[in-house]
Amino acid sequence: MPDLAVPPTPPVPLAALLAREDLELRQIAGPADPGTVIHWAHTSEMPDPYPYLLGGELLLTAGVHIPEAAGSGTYFDDYVSRIVEAGGVALGFGVAPVHDTVPRALVAACDHYGLPLVEVPPRTTFSAVARAVWQLMAQARLAELRRVTEAQQSLAAAASRPDPLPSVLRQLAQRVGGRAVLFGPDGTEIAGAGRGAGAVGATGAVAGGGTDSTGTGMEAGRGAEVREALAELVRVVRPPAASASPPTSPTSATASPTSPASTPASTDSTPPTRPAPTSATDTVSGIHLAAYALGTGQGFVLGVAAPQRAPGDHTIASVAAVLLSLLTGEHQSRTGADRSSALVRLLLGAPPEDVASLLGGDRWLVVHALPAAGTGPDPVATSALGAALGSALIDLAPEAVRVLVPGDRAPAPQPGWTLGVSAPVTPEDWSAADKQAARALARARATRTPLVVHGASGRAGLADLLPHDAAEEHARTLLAPLAAHPALVETLRTWLSLHGSWDRTAVALAVHRNTVRQRIARCAALLETDLDDPDVRMELWFGLRQL
């Protein structure tokens, strides 16, 4: 039997197709199994359809290929057996214009091989049957998307509750109709939720006596088998670093099933170079199991056990795994605790330089970012941006996303984002770096560049030839007429940085080009100078760089 090339659409139950009153289809042979599903409808009049089937089809035929003496030989047995061998799930026979009735030998062959046989009446075209299949697929797909969307919203709401970990697990268990368990780096159950009091965990007995009370209908023996299978999945997806922790028993040090079982566990053994999969699934005793490695890299694993596996369950569980990754990374790691301590100390009046060591470095970059599409940033995309930049210190501000990044990590352009990056600074200069990043972002937007770094040239400038205090004093004196007009200062700075381009300055400041012209004219009047003079522009730019 060839491999099934199943399309990325939900399968359609044959019973749902038979229930369509407009088609008037009738099953006349084969098992009436409610679990029979079809993935598409295909028409063929070939005597041997095997080479033309991929598997999962409702094969439609009018019997043009049937020879006159077919009823007295093995023609129908051979025909039906080849359909079953190819993976066809049902046969639709069109009555008229070739045959007035469905041949009895074909009915007998379908009963013998367990292939559902559907009679298609004369008024129903094969095109109508195929169209009905696709309509049912579209309805199923829409229902799946709606279910996944509702689950995402409920999981996100659960993650914002005061008890986020158990709330997310409870919501996931409810959505998949089973049990959800969070396993720690050592494989023990940290938290679980689901129907009944029993725990489908990696270790320990099922609570509640000799029968598993998870609501999945497992007997005591089957429960132990399911728990062991789920424990194996947890070991498979756990990152090698987490699995390499000192074992508490000989079995806990066993490598994944792909590793040689005969190699003794030792503290100096070389860890496997093959990365662990991020998820794994299995079915044991009719229970569908899945394990998802959380993205924190600390060995946390989400386990799911359910009596059924509905379309969309994998997506829903993956969303829960992402949320749990954020929650475990924030609350269970030392880094999260240090960030919390730093925040509290800042709120209580500690200067930034006193808490910088808790955040992981002495020099920092400030990154300002906006979605390239022009839409407002959303929390999920912002979290992904922070992960890509290697920092969880993110501010989802209305005007731009701000990220505080350790100075040893050079930000790279990020797809879908426009970035402005400051120069590396010490904590006491974070405020100045924030302004640098804002200006770099404005320039990036104006020049349609994905990333602009403040002072990226790295060359020494004229400002380096003068004492900083003297240069700053000269700049304040030069620009004193504009001191009471911050909007004019920022407009002049942006206009000069963009070589006097009205349009680009308007884009960078998100104002109309006429507003830019009016502001520049106002600057020229207050400064009593000619802004078309390159010497004047150079001196003003020098002064603006010092502020």
JOFENBEL-V367771 format. One record per helix or strand of 2 or more residues. SS is the DSSP state (a for helix, b for strand). FROM is the first residue (numbers start at 1). TO is the last residue. Records with the same first field share a line. If there is no record, write none. Layout:
BEGIN
SS->FROM-TO / FROM-TO
END
This chain:
BEGIN
b->12-13 / 26-29 / 37-38 / 40-43 / 57-61 / 90-94 / 116-120 / 178-183 / 189-194 / 279-284 / 287-293 / 301-306 / 363-371 / 394-396 / 401-406 / 417-421 / 425-426 / 451-453
a->14-18 / 50-52 / 70-72 / 75-86 / 104-113 / 126-159 / 164-176 / 220-237 / 240-243 / 251-253 / 313-331 / 334-347 / 352-359 / 379-389 / 427-447 / 462-465 / 468-478 / 480-482 / 486-497 / 502-509 / 513-527 / 534-546
END
